[in-house]
Amino acid sequence: MEQNQKDYSKKNILLHACCAICSGYPISLLKDMGYSVIVYFYNPNIYPYDEYKKRLEAQKTLCKHFGCELIVGDYEPEIYYDYVKGFENEPEKGLRCDKCFYLRLESAAKLAKKLGINEFTTSMVISPHKNYEKLTSIGEKIAEGYGLEYFSQNFRKNDGFLKTNNISKSLNLYRQNYCGCKFAKKL
């Protein structure tokens, strides 16, 4: 192994983070479980760019607080729009959202594979606005295709959503009021 290259083969997990609010408790819990958490912020769906920057800055603050590595994916809204083309008028929690989940979780799986990390998961499952079973099914399907493990932890259990909100409030993190895409944004 080269001197500058990190060893990601030990008990590491890649956590796809949708935002700092949702990822606070998952990071804390995974660290308590003995994992070294590598956070991956890949959210090409977030609109507008100023909103993306606010969420990214909050994620940086959170990762610094927990002492975990943050990998920032490219901001590629054109990839997101191409991926959900034809589904723009779907209701929230509909097929557009499924495609968005797939896009982001597949990107996480690709990165995990590249880094030699066997397990990945997402902070999206902590939100009461997201379908845990649907996200888990998508994550497991993607993991199987890449020869990885999808860590299916329902972070909402044991007051997880309350805990993650308390973490974000204690750090005075930016709190958004919509999922992220322009289709969900209430104008």
VMD Tcl script that draws the C-alpha trace (Angstrom):
set ca {
  {0.00 0.00 0.00}
  {1.33 3.44 -0.92}
  {2.25 5.75 1.92}
  {-0.54 8.28 1.11}
  {-3.24 5.67 0.48}
  {-5.61 4.93 3.37}
  {-6.44 1.39 4.46}
  {-10.22 1.09 4.15}
  {-10.28 -2.68 4.69}
  {-10.78 -2.68 8.47}
  {-14.21 -2.26 10.14}
  {-15.22 0.67 7.98}
  {-18.60 1.67 6.70}
  {-19.52 4.20 4.06}
  {-22.51 6.29 5.12}
  {-24.28 8.11 2.32}
  {-25.41 11.36 3.94}
  {-28.40 13.21 2.57}
  {-27.92 16.07 5.05}
  {-26.33 16.83 8.40}
  {-29.62 16.70 10.29}
  {-30.30 13.13 9.20}
  {-26.73 11.87 9.55}
  {-25.92 13.00 13.10}
  {-27.39 10.05 14.97}
  {-26.39 7.43 12.35}
  {-22.77 8.57 12.63}
  {-22.95 8.48 16.42}
  {-24.59 5.05 16.53}
  {-22.24 3.51 13.95}
  {-19.21 4.82 15.86}
  {-20.67 3.36 19.08}
  {-20.99 0.04 17.23}
  {-17.24 0.10 16.54}
  {-17.28 1.34 12.97}
  {-14.97 3.86 11.45}
  {-17.48 5.97 9.54}
  {-16.61 7.48 6.18}
  {-19.34 9.92 5.19}
  {-20.18 10.35 1.52}
  {-22.11 13.50 0.61}
  {-23.53 12.91 -2.86}
  {-26.75 14.74 -3.55}
  {-27.10 15.97 -7.14}
  {-30.84 16.35 -6.54}
  {-30.50 19.34 -4.21}
  {-31.85 22.56 -5.65}
  {-30.81 25.34 -5.87}
  {-27.03 25.38 -5.63}
  {-27.11 27.79 -2.65}
  {-29.19 25.20 -0.80}
  {-26.63 22.52 -1.70}
  {-23.82 24.68 -0.29}
  {-25.69 25.25 2.99}
  {-26.28 21.52 3.43}
  {-22.68 20.71 2.58}
  {-21.32 23.23 5.09}
  {-23.54 21.74 7.78}
  {-22.25 18.26 6.87}
  {-18.65 19.47 7.15}
  {-19.37 20.86 10.62}
  {-20.99 17.58 11.71}
  {-18.14 15.41 10.41}
  {-15.57 17.64 12.10}
  {-17.54 17.30 15.37}
  {-17.50 13.49 15.13}
  {-13.95 13.27 13.76}
  {-14.97 11.31 10.71}
  {-13.80 11.58 7.14}
  {-16.06 13.32 4.65}
  {-15.92 12.55 0.95}
  {-17.83 15.04 -1.18}
  {-19.17 13.77 -4.47}
  {-19.50 16.07 -7.44}
  {-22.53 18.31 -7.64}
  {-24.09 16.98 -10.85}
  {-27.68 18.22 -11.15}
  {-27.73 17.44 -14.87}
  {-27.18 13.74 -14.08}
  {-30.08 13.83 -11.62}
  {-32.42 15.56 -14.11}
  {-31.50 13.08 -16.85}
  {-32.04 10.19 -14.45}
  {-35.53 11.29 -13.37}
  {-36.63 12.55 -16.81}
  {-40.25 11.63 -17.37}
  {-40.94 11.39 -13.63}
  {-40.95 15.11 -12.83}
  {-44.68 15.16 -12.05}
  {-44.63 12.13 -9.77}
  {-45.86 12.84 -6.24}
  {-43.48 12.89 -3.31}
  {-42.59 9.30 -2.27}
  {-43.38 8.18 -5.82}
  {-41.24 6.74 -8.61}
  {-39.13 9.90 -9.02}
  {-37.99 9.51 -5.41}
  {-37.23 5.81 -5.96}
  {-35.03 6.72 -8.92}
  {-33.31 9.42 -6.88}
  {-32.60 6.95 -4.07}
  {-31.21 4.47 -6.59}
  {-28.94 7.09 -8.18}
  {-27.42 8.16 -4.88}
  {-27.12 4.71 -3.34}
  {-25.53 3.29 -6.46}
  {-22.97 6.10 -6.37}
  {-22.26 5.18 -2.74}
  {-21.83 1.51 -3.68}
  {-19.42 2.38 -6.48}
  {-17.33 4.48 -4.10}
  {-17.36 1.81 -1.39}
  {-16.20 -0.77 -3.93}
  {-13.45 1.56 -5.18}
  {-12.23 2.19 -1.62}
  {-12.41 -1.47 -0.61}
  {-15.15 -0.83 1.96}
  {-17.47 -3.83 2.23}
  {-20.48 -2.14 3.87}
  {-22.52 0.93 3.07}
  {-25.76 2.50 4.26}
  {-27.61 5.78 4.11}
  {-28.83 8.38 6.56}
  {-32.00 8.86 4.49}
  {-33.67 6.01 6.39}
  {-33.86 8.07 9.59}
  {-36.37 10.48 8.10}
  {-40.01 9.80 8.93}
  {-40.73 11.14 5.42}
  {-38.85 8.24 3.80}
  {-39.91 4.63 3.42}
  {-37.37 2.50 5.33}
  {-38.39 -0.76 3.64}
  {-38.18 0.74 0.15}
  {-34.76 2.29 0.78}
  {-33.49 -0.94 2.32}
  {-34.72 -2.96 -0.65}
  {-32.99 -0.59 -3.09}
  {-29.79 -0.62 -1.02}
  {-29.73 -4.43 -0.80}
  {-30.34 -4.82 -4.52}
  {-27.50 -2.44 -5.35}
  {-25.18 -4.07 -2.81}
  {-25.79 -7.49 -4.33}
  {-24.84 -6.17 -7.77}
  {-21.53 -4.83 -6.45}
  {-20.68 -7.73 -4.14}
  {-21.13 -5.55 -1.06}
  {-23.21 -5.57 2.11}
  {-25.95 -3.05 2.65}
  {-26.14 -2.29 6.36}
  {-29.90 -2.19 6.96}
  {-30.22 -0.36 10.24}
  {-33.46 1.42 11.00}
  {-31.93 4.51 12.58}
  {-35.42 5.74 13.59}
  {-35.67 3.09 16.31}
  {-34.91 4.03 19.92}
  {-35.86 7.67 19.29}
  {-33.27 8.01 16.54}
  {-35.07 10.87 14.81}
  {-35.30 12.79 18.10}
  {-31.62 12.09 18.82}
  {-30.50 13.25 15.38}
  {-32.51 16.45 15.76}
  {-30.98 17.06 19.18}
  {-27.49 16.63 17.73}
  {-28.20 19.08 14.92}
  {-29.71 21.62 17.33}
  {-26.77 21.34 19.75}
  {-24.37 22.10 16.88}
  {-26.64 24.82 15.48}
  {-26.64 23.13 12.07}
  {-28.55 24.45 9.09}
  {-32.07 22.99 9.01}
  {-33.75 22.69 5.64}
  {-37.53 22.58 5.19}
  {-37.84 20.32 2.13}
  {-36.28 17.11 0.86}
  {-34.00 18.74 -1.65}
  {-35.15 18.62 -5.25}
  {-36.91 21.46 -7.04}
  {-39.97 19.24 -7.45}
  {-40.35 18.96 -3.66}
  {-39.55 22.59 -2.94}
  {-42.64 24.53 -1.98}
  {-42.45 27.81 -3.88}
}
mol new
graphics top color blue
foreach p $ca { graphics top sphere $p radius 0.5 }
foreach p [lrange $ca 0 end-1] q [lrange $ca 1 end] { graphics top cylinder $p $q radius 0.2 }
display resetview
